């Protein structure tokens, strides 16, 4: 049985159009391209490496900026490398951190090898078991529209949403690779000195 | 990696000398210099040598603390903390340095300030042979990925080293690990 999947770029654009001041961190590879394709911004922090770091950068950022919402947009492969991070984030219990896992059930950057999430591992269930305040698996753009409303409501703790996306390699939209520049402009956006 | 084994065999205990006052007080003094350096965020995988620092930070309402499942989480969290304007420190044992290597490309490439305090195992009066390979590889691994590595073998030297390392990390955008020698830790009563 083939369950429905959604267009990743359209889904991400919907989330970003409704970000409402949220700070965004992206996991390496296609999630970085998806967020960049929706419009490059100073309050986006893109990863080009450090696989497994996205959700945890989001945690540190959420703890340092408790009055702002932080949205991490990453892929299933990147989040698989940070499986334990769901325990760390749940224990830390930030009320302003949302993890969005763009799940195509494959390692798309390296030749579309199938990943664990197509073989029974559901991040929404893992996060729920860890104690996240809200989790869900979404398969349609209509559900993403409802999620955009949900994300505006206050949370009791971290939330994680799996978006089942179509496994395809879209044209790349490359964010800046100068990691220092991306860091400095992000901090400048928040009013901090760059060094 | 896991916390240090608490019990010491008789050989190691016999090597331990009575600590001087200043050596006994180093964790409190390290805490004070980190606070003076503006640290308000800390992540850790426990180690017996970090016990006092972990307790002091955890009891401090001005400091956000995170217990980690693996050490590289702390490297990413510290980067996020700096993005959001907070100064963070990461505490780990030498065995955990090996877990961090690829994640360290984040602070090295993006030039995030990074301050890591590493309690050493596998180098002095070590009774567990499994600690020796990573203990011997710790400094070389950190240097290979691009960190600045400092060492201290006495309490007073450690306090001074941490103070200046914090300055270099946060005022000069450096990525620094301070190795706390097992010779110093071995003199503590665990």
Interface residues (C-beta under 8 A of the other chain):
Chain A: X23 X25 X45 X47 X49 X50 X51 X52 X53 X54 X56 X57 X58 X59 X60 X61 X62 X63 X64 X65 X82 X84 X85 X87 X88 X91 X92 X179 X180 X182 X183 X186 X187 X190 X192 X195
Chain B: X41 X64 X66 X67 X68 X69 X70 X72 X73 X75 X76 X77 X78 X79 X80 X81 X82 X83 X84 X85 X86 X88 X102 X103 X105 X106 X109 X110 X111 X112 X173
